Amino acid sequence: MEVLLQRAQVTGKNGEVPVAAVVLDPTGRAIGHGRNRRENQQDPLGHAELVALQQAALVLGSWRLNHCCLIVTLEPCPMCAGALVQARMGTVVYGARDLKRGALGGTMNLSNHTSAYHKMAIDGGLMEVEASSQLKRWFKQRRQRNRRNEAALSQTS
């Protein structure tokens, strides 16, 4: 998680919400890495989890990730949680809980929904304080930057 938080920090400096993910195979080998890339690539599917899932599937030559583990700095949203169920991910470990959009316990839990034929193990809150603080700092800085930009625009009008 420490490495993922460092990667997320770089992602945040590049204008993306600072989220990073990795998929580990059963031996602990990293087979998929992802960082948010929605803004820079204008890709609505550019969530860190989805990027890591795609890479892992390519490395394994299979979309079935039953024995793999995804580690991510923020609780997955409904889109990503749905993709994790579809990929039959074995275990998901996340840092910060997302009480607004989280779909593995925050606002709903797709991992144990009656429609989910595959059940995955969920472990939320790993280094939660650090992961949550990083996101809060990033959003605070973004709001401050937006206010400064708006103030500068109003002065030139």
Backbone as CSV, one residue per row, in Angstrom:
resi,resn,N_x,N_y,N_z,CA_x,CA_y,CA_z,C_x,C_y,C_z
1,MET,0.831,-1.194,0.000,0.000,0.000,0.000,0.873,1.253,0.000
2,GLU,2.001,1.195,0.680,2.888,2.369,0.686,3.330,2.733,-0.730
3,VAL,3.699,1.735,-1.512,4.110,1.981,-2.898,2.946,2.539,-3.698
4,LEU,1.758,1.997,-3.492,0.582,2.494,-4.218,0.277,3.945,-3.853
5,LEU,0.440,4.300,-2.604,0.209,5.683,-2.198,1.226,6.626,-2.847
6,GLN,2.461,6.158,-3.015,3.459,6.968,-3.720,3.071,7.142,-5.189
7,ARG,2.610,6.072,-5.813,2.176,6.147,-7.217,0.952,7.052,-7.352
8,ALA,0.053,6.948,-6.388,-1.135,7.795,-6.408,-0.742,9.268,-6.278
9,GLN,0.266,9.555,-5.476,0.739,10.930,-5.304,1.192,11.509,-6.643
10,VAL,1.944,10.739,-7.399,2.405,11.173,-8.725,1.200,11.388,-9.644
11,THR,0.246,10.487,-9.567,-0.967,10.593,-10.379,-1.698,11.897,-10.066
12,GLY,-1.800,12.226,-8.789,-2.443,13.467,-8.382,-1.721,14.695,-8.909
13,LYS,-0.404,14.653,-8.928,0.373,15.783,-9.461,0.157,15.958,-10.956
14,ASN,-0.279,14.876,-11.617,-0.549,14.934,-13.055,-1.995,15.301,-13.357
15,GLY,-2.738,15.746,-12.343,-4.094,16.229,-12.563,-5.199,15.206,-12.424
16,GLU,-4.850,13.991,-12.054,-5.849,12.932,-11.868,-6.154,12.769,-10.383
17,VAL,-7.339,12.257,-10.082,-7.632,11.889,-8.702,-6.588,10.840,-8.307
18,PRO,-5.894,11.031,-7.179,-4.769,10.161,-6.825,-5.193,8.776,-6.344
19,VAL,-5.400,7.885,-7.307,-5.749,6.501,-7.001,-4.827,5.598,-7.816
20,ALA,-4.308,4.565,-7.168,-3.441,3.588,-7.827,-3.851,2.189,-7.382
21,ALA,-3.607,1.221,-8.272,-4.003,-0.172,-7.997,-2.962,-1.128,-8.547
22,VAL,-2.938,-2.326,-7.984,-2.072,-3.399,-8.474,-2.817,-4.722,-8.323
23,VAL,-2.612,-5.623,-9.290,-3.128,-6.987,-9.192,-1.934,-7.900,-8.951
24,LEU,-2.058,-8.733,-7.925,-1.023,-9.706,-7.594,-1.521,-11.100,-7.943
25,ASP,-0.623,-11.913,-8.511,-0.991,-13.310,-8.780,-0.849,-14.095,-7.472
26,PRO,-1.180,-15.384,-7.471,-1.127,-16.160,-6.222,0.247,-16.228,-5.563
27,THR,1.314,-15.976,-6.326,2.656,-15.998,-5.738,3.065,-14.628,-5.200
28,GLY,2.214,-13.615,-5.390,2.534,-12.255,-4.947,3.197,-11.408,-6.005
29,ARG,3.333,-11.934,-7.221,3.948,-11.196,-8.321,2.953,-10.185,-8.879
30,ALA,3.389,-8.942,-9.071,2.540,-7.901,-9.654,2.357,-8.178,-11.142
31,ILE,1.108,-8.364,-11.559,0.821,-8.670,-12.963,-0.037,-7.594,-13.633
32,GLY,-0.430,-6.584,-12.891,-1.195,-5.479,-13.466,-1.091,-4.259,-12.583
33,HIS,-0.743,-3.128,-13.192,-0.639,-1.860,-12.458,-1.602,-0.871,-13.089
34,GLY,-2.215,-0.039,-12.269,-3.098,0.979,-12.820,-3.080,2.246,-11.995
35,ARG,-3.258,3.347,-12.687,-3.445,4.662,-12.064,-4.612,5.305,-12.785
36,ASN,-5.304,6.189,-12.099,-6.382,6.898,-12.773,-5.831,7.636,-13.985
37,ARG,-6.602,7.627,-15.077,-6.188,8.322,-16.301,-7.391,8.878,-17.051
38,ARG,-8.462,9.121,-16.341,-9.671,9.652,-16.984,-9.436,11.026,-17.594
39,GLU,-8.827,11.920,-16.850,-8.643,13.301,-17.322,-7.624,13.380,-18.453
40,ASN,-6.457,12.795,-18.235,-5.390,12.912,-19.234,-5.706,12.202,-20.537
41,GLN,-6.460,11.117,-20.472,-6.800,10.385,-21.690,-8.256,10.568,-22.090
42,GLN,-8.989,11.371,-21.322,-10.414,11.591,-21.570,-11.134,10.258,-21.770
43,ASP,-10.890,9.359,-20.827,-11.402,7.999,-20.891,-12.296,7.745,-19.678
44,PRO,-13.608,7.607,-19.877,-14.488,7.375,-18.733,-14.208,6.048,-18.032
45,LEU,-13.525,5.141,-18.699,-13.173,3.857,-18.100,-11.767,3.866,-17.513
46,GLY,-11.133,5.010,-17.450,-9.750,5.117,-17.013,-9.556,5.095,-15.514
47,HIS,-10.246,4.195,-14.843,-10.050,4.030,-13.407,-8.868,3.094,-13.168
48,ALA,-8.134,3.333,-12.105,-6.936,2.554,-11.788,-7.222,1.050,-11.757
49,GLU,-8.349,0.670,-11.163,-8.678,-0.747,-11.044,-8.859,-1.399,-12.410
50,LEU,-9.547,-0.713,-13.315,-9.809,-1.276,-14.639,-8.529,-1.409,-15.451
51,VAL,-7.650,-0.429,-15.324,-6.365,-0.488,-16.027,-5.564,-1.694,-15.522
52,ALA,-5.523,-1.873,-14.199,-4.792,-3.004,-13.609,-5.426,-4.339,-14.012
53,LEU,-6.738,-4.408,-14.048,-7.432,-5.635,-14.455,-7.086,-6.015,-15.889
54,GLN,-7.102,-5.037,-16.780,-6.787,-5.318,-18.186,-5.379,-5.868,-18.333
55,GLN,-4.426,-5.252,-17.657,-3.041,-5.726,-17.742,-2.909,-7.136,-17.184
56,ALA,-3.545,-7.394,-16.050,-3.453,-8.716,-15.425,-4.043,-9.791,-16.342
57,ALA,-5.170,-9.498,-16.962,-5.796,-10.463,-17.873,-4.888,-10.750,-19.064
58,LEU,-4.226,-9.716,-19.573,-3.294,-9.931,-20.683,-2.111,-10.792,-20.260
59,VAL,-1.557,-10.522,-19.092,-0.411,-11.290,-18.607,-0.798,-12.754,-18.393
60,LEU,-1.963,-12.975,-17.791,-2.402,-14.348,-17.509,-2.962,-15.057,-18.736
61,GLY,-3.401,-14.262,-19.707,-4.062,-14.864,-20.859,-5.442,-15.384,-20.507
62,SER,-6.052,-14.793,-19.500,-7.372,-15.196,-19.040,-8.039,-14.037,-18.315
63,TRP,-9.340,-13.923,-18.496,-10.076,-12.888,-17.773,-10.477,-13.355,-16.378
64,ARG,-10.296,-14.603,-16.079,-10.658,-15.151,-14.771,-9.499,-14.947,-13.789
65,LEU,-9.730,-14.126,-12.797,-8.678,-13.770,-11.840,-9.001,-14.311,-10.447
66,ASN,-9.588,-15.496,-10.390,-10.070,-16.103,-9.150,-9.041,-16.140,-8.031
67,HIS,-7.799,-16.403,-8.356,-6.783,-16.592,-7.330,-5.890,-15.365,-7.162
68,CYS,-6.327,-14.254,-7.749,-5.534,-13.025,-7.680,-6.075,-12.090,-6.605
69,CYS,-5.271,-11.077,-6.305,-5.627,-10.072,-5.306,-5.431,-8.684,-5.914
70,LEU,-6.450,-7.859,-5.821,-6.331,-6.456,-6.232,-6.136,-5.624,-4.978
71,ILE,-5.139,-4.761,-4.988,-4.923,-3.801,-3.903,-5.076,-2.418,-4.521
72,VAL,-5.875,-1.562,-3.895,-6.160,-0.229,-4.442,-6.261,0.762,-3.292
73,THR,-5.901,2.002,-3.557,-5.850,3.011,-2.506,-7.218,3.526,-2.082
74,LEU,-8.242,3.365,-2.913,-9.597,3.844,-2.620,-10.603,2.740,-2.910
75,GLU,-11.596,2.614,-2.080,-12.666,1.626,-2.292,-13.237,1.770,-3.700
76,PRO,-13.350,0.692,-4.432,-13.856,0.755,-5.808,-15.288,1.277,-5.915
77,CYS,-15.536,2.012,-6.996,-16.860,2.528,-7.322,-17.721,1.383,-7.877
78,PRO,-19.003,1.621,-8.141,-19.849,0.552,-8.688,-19.341,-0.030,-10.007
79,MET,-18.812,0.806,-10.900,-18.300,0.299,-12.168,-17.130,-0.662,-11.935
80,CYS,-16.206,-0.256,-11.103,-15.023,-1.078,-10.849,-15.370,-2.319,-10.030
81,ALA,-16.248,-2.171,-9.045,-16.662,-3.331,-8.256,-17.367,-4.341,-9.147
82,GLY,-18.197,-3.865,-10.072,-18.852,-4.770,-11.013,-17.842,-5.494,-11.881
83,ALA,-16.822,-4.776,-12.338,-15.776,-5.404,-13.147,-15.009,-6.442,-12.337
84,LEU,-14.791,-6.180,-11.066,-14.090,-7.137,-10.201,-14.913,-8.407,-10.018
85,VAL,-16.223,-8.250,-9.873,-17.101,-9.425,-9.785,-17.048,-10.194,-11.099
86,GLN,-17.135,-9.473,-12.222,-17.102,-10.128,-13.530,-15.779,-10.848,-13.784
87,ALA,-14.696,-10.285,-13.273,-13.369,-10.892,-13.441,-13.135,-12.021,-12.437
88,ARG,-14.089,-12.210,-11.538,-13.985,-13.242,-10.508,-12.730,-13.067,-9.641
89,MET,-12.450,-11.810,-9.306,-11.285,-11.499,-8.470,-11.388,-12.272,-7.154
90,GLY,-10.275,-12.820,-6.714,-10.260,-13.597,-5.476,-10.389,-12.735,-4.233
91,THR,-9.542,-11.701,-4.140,-9.505,-10.837,-2.963,-9.321,-9.396,-3.397
92,VAL,-9.981,-8.483,-2.693,-9.783,-7.049,-2.915,-9.406,-6.428,-1.582
93,VAL,-8.315,-5.674,-1.592,-7.847,-4.938,-0.425,-7.825,-3.468,-0.827
94,TYR,-8.456,-2.619,-0.016,-8.435,-1.187,-0.342,-8.083,-0.360,0.880
95,GLY,-7.626,0.857,0.606,-7.226,1.774,1.668,-8.392,2.589,2.191
96,ALA,-8.646,3.725,1.551,-9.685,4.643,2.007,-11.070,4.128,1.658
97,ARG,-11.964,4.237,2.605,-13.366,3.914,2.345,-13.999,5.084,1.596
98,ASP,-14.950,4.772,0.725,-15.648,5.821,-0.027,-17.118,5.772,0.356
99,LEU,-17.506,6.659,1.260,-18.872,6.666,1.767,-19.842,7.357,0.824
100,LYS,-19.348,7.881,-0.308,-20.223,8.507,-1.308,-20.469,7.589,-2.496
101,ARG,-19.425,6.890,-2.951,-19.543,6.069,-4.160,-18.978,4.658,-4.019
102,GLY,-18.528,4.299,-2.855,-17.913,2.988,-2.670,-18.917,1.855,-2.838
103,ALA,-18.501,0.826,-3.561,-19.415,-0.278,-3.869,-18.955,-1.624,-3.313
104,LEU,-18.021,-1.569,-2.355,-17.637,-2.793,-1.655,-17.826,-2.594,-0.150
105,GLY,-18.859,-1.840,0.190,-19.196,-1.611,1.589,-19.535,-0.175,1.918
106,GLY,-19.055,0.784,1.114,-19.291,2.197,1.409,-20.749,2.607,1.291
107,THR,-21.321,2.470,0.114,-22.737,2.782,-0.092,-23.542,1.538,-0.436
108,MET,-22.859,0.541,-0.922,-23.456,-0.755,-1.258,-22.325,-1.770,-1.250
109,ASN,-22.680,-3.040,-1.389,-21.637,-4.055,-1.443,-21.957,-5.037,-2.565
110,LEU,-21.385,-4.782,-3.733,-21.634,-5.653,-4.876,-20.998,-7.024,-4.724
111,SER,-20.041,-7.146,-3.803,-19.382,-8.444,-3.637,-20.298,-9.481,-3.018
112,ASN,-21.304,-9.038,-2.283,-22.210,-10.015,-1.683,-23.667,-9.797,-2.116
113,HIS,-23.856,-9.045,-3.184,-25.191,-8.817,-3.718,-25.765,-10.135,-4.235
114,THR,-27.063,-10.290,-4.171,-27.691,-11.545,-4.608,-27.433,-11.843,-6.080
115,SER,-27.183,-10.808,-6.882,-26.917,-11.033,-8.310,-25.485,-11.494,-8.574
116,ALA,-24.607,-11.380,-7.582,-23.193,-11.740,-7.758,-23.018,-13.234,-7.523
117,TYR,-22.819,-13.962,-8.589,-22.610,-15.406,-8.493,-21.236,-15.724,-7.927
118,HIS,-20.315,-14.780,-8.022,-18.955,-14.967,-7.515,-18.796,-14.140,-6.244
119,LYS,-18.297,-14.731,-5.220,-18.054,-14.022,-3.959,-16.555,-13.841,-3.779
120,MET,-16.143,-12.601,-3.528,-14.722,-12.336,-3.302,-14.503,-11.869,-1.879
121,ALA,-13.319,-12.090,-1.383,-12.950,-11.630,-0.046,-12.621,-10.139,-0.125
122,ILE,-13.113,-9.375,0.827,-12.888,-7.922,0.863,-12.205,-7.575,2.171
123,ASP,-11.147,-6.775,2.087,-10.445,-6.291,3.273,-10.249,-4.794,3.095
124,GLY,-11.111,-4.012,3.700,-11.040,-2.560,3.554,-10.362,-1.897,4.727
125,GLY,-9.775,-0.741,4.470,-9.193,0.063,5.535,-7.699,-0.112,5.757
126,LEU,-6.992,-0.731,4.807,-5.538,-0.871,4.944,-4.887,0.499,4.771
127,MET,-4.175,0.941,5.782,-3.560,2.280,5.793,-4.602,3.342,5.451
128,GLU,-5.785,3.163,6.033,-6.921,4.035,5.719,-6.652,5.503,6.029
129,VAL,-6.017,5.785,7.136,-5.752,7.176,7.521,-4.883,7.850,6.464
130,GLU,-3.814,7.187,6.055,-2.907,7.760,5.061,-3.596,7.917,3.704
131,ALA,-4.327,6.884,3.287,-4.997,6.933,1.986,-6.076,8.006,1.964
132,SER,-6.844,8.091,3.027,-7.908,9.092,3.113,-7.332,10.504,3.176
133,SER,-6.275,10.675,3.947,-5.631,11.996,4.063,-5.099,12.463,2.711
134,GLN,-4.500,11.556,1.965,-3.967,11.915,0.650,-5.079,12.437,-0.262
135,LEU,-6.194,11.738,-0.285,-7.315,12.168,-1.132,-7.897,13.492,-0.655
136,LYS,-8.062,13.656,0.647,-8.609,14.909,1.184,-7.710,16.088,0.845
137,ARG,-6.393,15.905,0.998,-5.446,16.980,0.655,-5.558,17.346,-0.824
138,TRP,-5.620,16.324,-1.684,-5.677,16.569,-3.127,-6.937,17.343,-3.497
139,PHE,-8.090,16.943,-2.973,-9.342,17.635,-3.293,-9.353,19.052,-2.720
140,LYS,-8.773,19.239,-1.540,-8.688,20.579,-0.957,-7.835,21.486,-1.839
141,GLN,-6.678,20.979,-2.276,-5.804,21.760,-3.161,-6.501,22.081,-4.481
142,ARG,-7.250,21.133,-5.014,-7.959,21.361,-6.280,-9.028,22.438,-6.111
143,ARG,-9.775,22.390,-5.004,-10.794,23.423,-4.764,-10.141,24.798,-4.630
144,GLN,-9.021,24.875,-3.905,-8.321,26.149,-3.747,-7.827,26.673,-5.086
145,ARG,-7.272,25.793,-5.919,-6.793,26.181,-7.249,-7.955,26.669,-8.114
146,ASN,-9.085,25.985,-8.048,-10.250,26.405,-8.826,-10.755,27.772,-8.382
147,ARG,-10.754,28.031,-7.072,-11.183,29.346,-6.564,-10.239,30.443,-7.046
148,ARG,-8.932,30.161,-7.006,-7.953,31.167,-7.487,-8.171,31.449,-8.980
149,ASN,-8.393,30.395,-9.750,-8.634,30.569,-11.185,-9.900,31.373,-11.442
150,GLU,-10.953,31.099,-10.687,-12.209,31.837,-10.847,-12.021,33.302,-10.467
151,ALA,-11.268,33.536,-9.386,-11.006,34.921,-8.955,-10.192,35.657,-10.015
152,ALA,-9.204,35.004,-10.581,-8.380,35.639,-11.638,-9.228,35.941,-12.856
153,LEU,-10.119,35.051,-13.215,-10.998,35.289,-14.367,-11.946,36.446,-14.130
154,SER,-12.474,36.564,-12.928,-13.416,37.650,-12.627,-12.705,39.000,-12.603
155,GLN,-11.412,39.007,-12.268,-10.663,40.263,-12.259,-10.349,40.742,-13.663
156,THR,-10.211,39.813,-14.598,-9.899,40.209,-15.973,-11.147,40.563,-16.753
157,SER,-12.320,40.279,-16.211,-13.581,40.579,-16.926,-14.019,41.989,-16.720
